[in-house]
Amino acid sequence: MAAPTGFRLPSICLPRAGIDLAKWAVIACDQHTSEPAYWQRVEQTVGEAPSTLRLIFPEVHLEANDAPARIARIQLAMRRYLAEGLFTEREGAVLVERTVDTHGAEGPAAEGRTRRGLLLELDLEHYDFSPTSTSLIRPTEGTIVARLAPRIEVRRAAELELPHILVLIDDPEGTIIEPIAAACAALEPLYDTELMLGGGRVRGYAVDAALGQAATRALEALARPEVMARRYGVPAGTPPMLFAVGDGNHSLATAKSIWEQAKGTVGMDHPSRWALVEVENIHDPALHFAPIHRLLFGVRGSVRTALAEAFSARFSCIEVPSAEAMRAQVQALQGGAAGSAGTAAAERRAEQAVGLVEPGGRYAVIRIADPPASLAVGTLQPVIDRLVEQGGAKAVDYVHGDEALERLAQEPGCAGFHLGTVAKGELLKRVMHEGPLPRKTFSMGEAHEKRYYVEARRIR
């Protein structure tokens, strides 16, 4: 039987004392996928030291010919690290504090935002990543099923999972994570390290039994259907959504896929039924959302012509003198759109803006009148997909960070689309009313703010 509230306090593996955590912790595998130089720097930083780099598959290598051998090395490294006693195991929730440099500069993190999260295990029996999901644990964005295959191959025979999944709860009164953070000075420190390549700093604290039980009770209260109905303006009896997957949708979908394949033979008490995640309160002022941009490679012909053909008289394109001007115009129109969920029809009658970055330092703002989707990403993505399918571009990548997009789009044969993002305050209400947003709509912070791997969990 599924756990009634879809979660439990975790059993985790931490790197043993004496390991250099600055080399151990590396950024989420789905970051910097168009920047092999970043991952080369990670390799140089790590050297021969024990590191989670050996336990993950950076997606920059997904198309490499040695992918099967790389997966085999990952699984071997997991077994070796366990055999060599590189992990210590502990029971109970962990409070995570992550400080990031607000400017994203490399080197020691300056005073910046500190967000807080709680490590829990989620019950995959309560998770459905389909577009019509009404489960207690839901995706906030569409899942690209084709992207699951390599992740599934890594996890299928893996001894460990290493989470970069960030899950959101809607706790405006601060009843779950905030009381634990207030007691932080009395908690046992578990780790504290500077993060490589401008990632800031991360600290972990053991949550004692009393605070863990209080958090459990507060989460159970938050999950009551009548609470959800009042908060989101949905009919009484609407299935509640306690956990919304903010970052790592594909990693959790991978865990779910493996569980569905295995549960008939391993039984319902198997550890692979659960997934380790970091839960964060969407009302944490240190948590902010950033757009995920689109980068086309191998462009043939004119992207502008393809857009004009797709949208006809509704399309216009205006040259702007700089990246700054492009961003400002996109943001201005984004801010002027209807701002709350439940107003999708009104938003579709509005005008949407997308920035265009092309080689040679060319910038423009594309405007689409009477758009077919409530968000610009939903309007643009089908056109991008058709362009790739019909040979107008070789591939598309999903890029975090304005500067990264503007730099990468300058390469010959490339084109970048700069997108606005959904407002943090409306995200969960949108998901409750409309279902998951278009895939890769938003990011919880810029690339350097993503989760770094520190903890692991046995799944076999």
PyMOL commands that set and color helices and strands:
alter all, ss='L'
color gray80, all
select helices_A, chain A and resi 21-24+36-46+52-55+59-61+67-83+124-126+145-156+177-182+184-186+209-222+225-232+249-266+271-273+303-314+323-336+344-348+376-389+402-408+424-434+447-449
alter helices_A, ss='H'
color red, helices_A
select strands_A, chain A and resi 7-8+11-15+87-91+94-100+113-123+137-139+160-161+166-169+188-195+200-206+243-247+274-281+290-297+315-320+352-358+362-368+395-400+415-418+442-443+457-458
alter strands_A, ss='S'
color yellow, strands_A
deselect
rebuild
show_as cartoon
